[in-house]
Amino acid sequence: MDRREFLQCAAVLAAGTSVLPSSWAMNHEQQAFLAAQPDYIDRYPLSFFTDLQRAAVTTVAEQIIPATDTPGAIAAGAPRFIELMVANWFNDVERTLFMDGLADLQHRADGDFAGLPVDQQLLMLEQLEEEAGDAAWFQLGNVTRLWDDTAPFICQVKELTVLGFMLSDVGSSQFLRVNPMGSFEGDIPLSSDDSSYAVELPIRAIAGGEV
């Protein structure tokens, strides 16, 4: 298996097959790998971040998805998911971008982002997002990518937080709803006397961009 295939397996191990997108078809090797492993999210101790870095990432994640009438990022285990992804699944470019961005965040906070008042934390994150506004991650219709390995830190941590939350038991059971229309099947063949299906092209395709 290549790295992206293992990423798919990691996502399943983090949340269970009930929330696995139907487009992620697994081969026999991947299925055997999943069947032989304990839950990925619980299998490894957290040892990549320092205590201050872990506290900062945890605080950022909870700012992104705070606890309200539903659980937030911390309750869903998103900070643990983020650390495992950065440590075990990011490539060198992605990991360097993340760690440099985290170091910059800590520097702006005089070494302890988690220790700042909540309003200052939010203001600092909004500043980072404004500075990253020209990144491809923010482009209109940029939703067909699996992962953008050039994304700035604030984009990386937002995407990891949302992904970790949605793949968690908490996120999938208390936030998402079952689709009453069932799953999408995109490979239903047409018989010779069938009319064609309607097709809606993504904006990027119409504009000549990469899909």
C-alpha positions in Angstrom: 0.0 0.0 0.0 1.1 3.5 -0.7 0.9 6.4 1.8 -2.5 7.6 0.6 -4.0 4.1 0.9 -2.7 3.9 4.5 -4.3 7.3 5.1 -7.7 5.8 4.2 -7.1 2.9 6.5 -6.1 5.3 9.3 -9.4 7.1 8.8 -11.4 3.9 9.1 -9.4 2.9 12.2 -10.1 6.3 13.7 -13.8 6.2 13.3 -15.1 2.8 12.1 -16.5 1.7 8.8 -19.9 3.3 9.4 -18.6 6.7 8.3 -16.3 5.5 5.5 -17.0 7.3 2.3 -18.3 4.8 -0.3 -15.8 6.1 -2.8 -13.0 4.6 -0.8 -13.0 1.1 -2.1 -10.5 -1.1 -0.3 -8.6 -4.0 -1.9 -8.0 -7.3 -0.1 -4.6 -6.1 1.3 -6.2 -3.1 2.9 -9.1 -5.1 4.3 -6.6 -7.6 5.8 -4.6 -4.8 7.3 -7.7 -3.2 8.9 -9.0 -6.6 10.3 -5.6 -7.3 12.0 -5.2 -4.0 13.7 -6.7 -2.5 16.9 -8.2 1.0 16.6 -5.5 3.3 15.2 -6.5 6.3 17.3 -5.7 4.3 20.5 -2.8 2.3 19.4 0.1 4.8 19.8 1.2 6.9 22.7 1.4 10.7 22.1 5.1 11.6 21.9 5.6 13.8 18.9 4.5 17.3 20.3 6.0 18.8 23.4 3.6 19.5 26.3 3.3 23.2 25.2 2.8 22.3 21.6 0.2 19.7 22.5 -1.6 22.3 24.6 -1.5 24.8 21.8 -2.9 22.4 19.2 -5.6 21.3 21.6 -6.6 24.9 22.2 -6.6 25.7 18.5 -8.8 22.7 17.8 -11.3 23.7 20.5 -11.4 27.2 19.1 -12.3 25.7 15.7 -15.0 23.4 17.0 -15.9 24.6 20.5 -18.2 22.7 22.8 -21.7 24.1 22.7 -24.9 22.1 23.0 -22.9 19.4 21.2 -19.4 18.2 22.1 -16.4 20.1 20.8 -13.1 19.0 19.3 -11.6 18.0 22.6 -14.5 15.7 23.5 -14.2 14.1 20.0 -10.5 13.4 20.4 -9.5 15.7 17.5 -6.3 16.9 19.1 -5.0 13.3 19.5 -6.0 12.7 15.9 -4.0 15.8 14.7 -0.9 14.7 16.5 -1.0 11.2 15.1 -1.6 12.5 11.6 1.3 15.0 11.8 3.7 12.4 13.3 2.8 9.3 11.3 1.1 10.3 8.1 2.3 13.7 6.9 5.1 13.8 4.4 8.2 15.9 5.1 6.9 19.0 3.3 3.5 18.9 5.1 5.1 18.2 8.5 7.6 21.0 8.1 4.9 23.5 7.2 2.8 22.4 10.2 5.6 22.5 12.7 7.0 25.9 11.4 3.4 27.3 11.6 3.0 26.0 15.1 6.3 27.5 16.1 5.2 30.8 14.6 2.0 30.7 16.5 3.8 30.0 19.8 6.2 32.8 19.1 3.4 35.3 18.5 1.9 34.1 21.9 5.3 34.6 23.7 5.7 30.8 23.9 2.3 29.8 25.3 -0.7 30.1 23.0 -2.9 28.0 25.3 -2.1 30.4 28.2 -3.6 33.4 26.4 -7.1 34.7 27.2 -9.7 33.2 24.8 -10.4 36.5 23.0 -6.7 36.9 22.2 -6.5 33.3 21.0 -9.3 33.8 18.6 -7.9 37.1 17.3 -4.5 35.5 16.7 -6.1 32.7 14.7 -8.2 35.2 12.7 -4.9 37.0 11.8 -3.3 33.8 10.7 -6.3 33.0 8.5 -6.3 36.5 7.0 -2.5 36.2 6.2 -3.2 32.9 4.5 -6.1 34.2 2.4 -4.2 33.9 -0.9 -3.5 30.2 -0.4 -5.0 27.8 -2.9 -6.8 26.1 0.0 -9.2 29.0 0.1 -10.0 29.1 -3.7 -13.7 28.9 -4.6 -14.8 25.4 -5.4 -11.5 23.8 -4.2 -13.3 20.8 -2.7 -12.1 18.0 -5.0 -8.7 17.6 -3.4 -7.8 14.8 -1.0 -5.2 16.9 0.6 -3.3 20.1 -0.3 0.3 19.6 0.9 1.1 23.3 0.3 -1.6 24.5 2.7 -0.4 27.0 5.4 -0.6 25.9 9.0 -3.9 27.5 9.8 -5.5 25.6 6.9 -3.8 22.3 7.9 -5.0 22.5 11.5 -8.6 23.5 10.5 -8.8 20.6 8.0 -7.4 18.1 10.5 -9.7 19.3 13.3 -12.8 18.9 11.1 -11.6 15.6 9.7 -10.8 14.2 13.2 -14.1 15.5 14.6 -16.2 14.0 11.8 -14.5 10.7 11.9 -14.9 10.3 15.6 -17.7 8.5 17.4 -18.9 11.8 18.8 -18.9 13.6 15.5 -20.5 10.8 13.5 -23.2 9.9 16.0 -24.1 13.3 17.5 -23.4 15.8 14.7 -23.9 14.0 11.4 -27.3 12.6 10.3 -28.1 9.5 8.3 -28.7 10.4 4.6 -32.4 9.4 3.9 -31.6 9.2 0.2 -29.1 6.4 0.7 -25.6 6.2 -0.7 -24.6 7.6 -4.1 -23.8 5.0 -6.8 -21.8 6.6 -9.6 -21.3 3.5 -11.8 -24.8 2.4 -12.7 -24.6 1.3 -16.4 -27.0 2.6 -19.0 -28.8 0.2 -21.3 -29.1 1.0 -25.0 -32.6 2.5 -24.7 -31.9 4.6 -21.6 -31.6 8.4 -21.7 -28.4 10.0 -20.3 -28.1 11.2 -16.8 -27.8 14.9 -16.1 -24.3 16.1 -15.3 -23.4 19.1 -13.2 -19.8 20.1 -13.8 -17.8 21.7 -10.9 -17.0 25.3 -11.3 -13.3 24.5 -11.6 -14.0 22.2 -14.5 -16.0 24.8 -16.3 -13.2 27.4 -15.8 -10.6 25.0 -17.2 -9.0 24.3 -13.8 -7.7 21.0 -12.6 -10.4 18.7 -11.2 
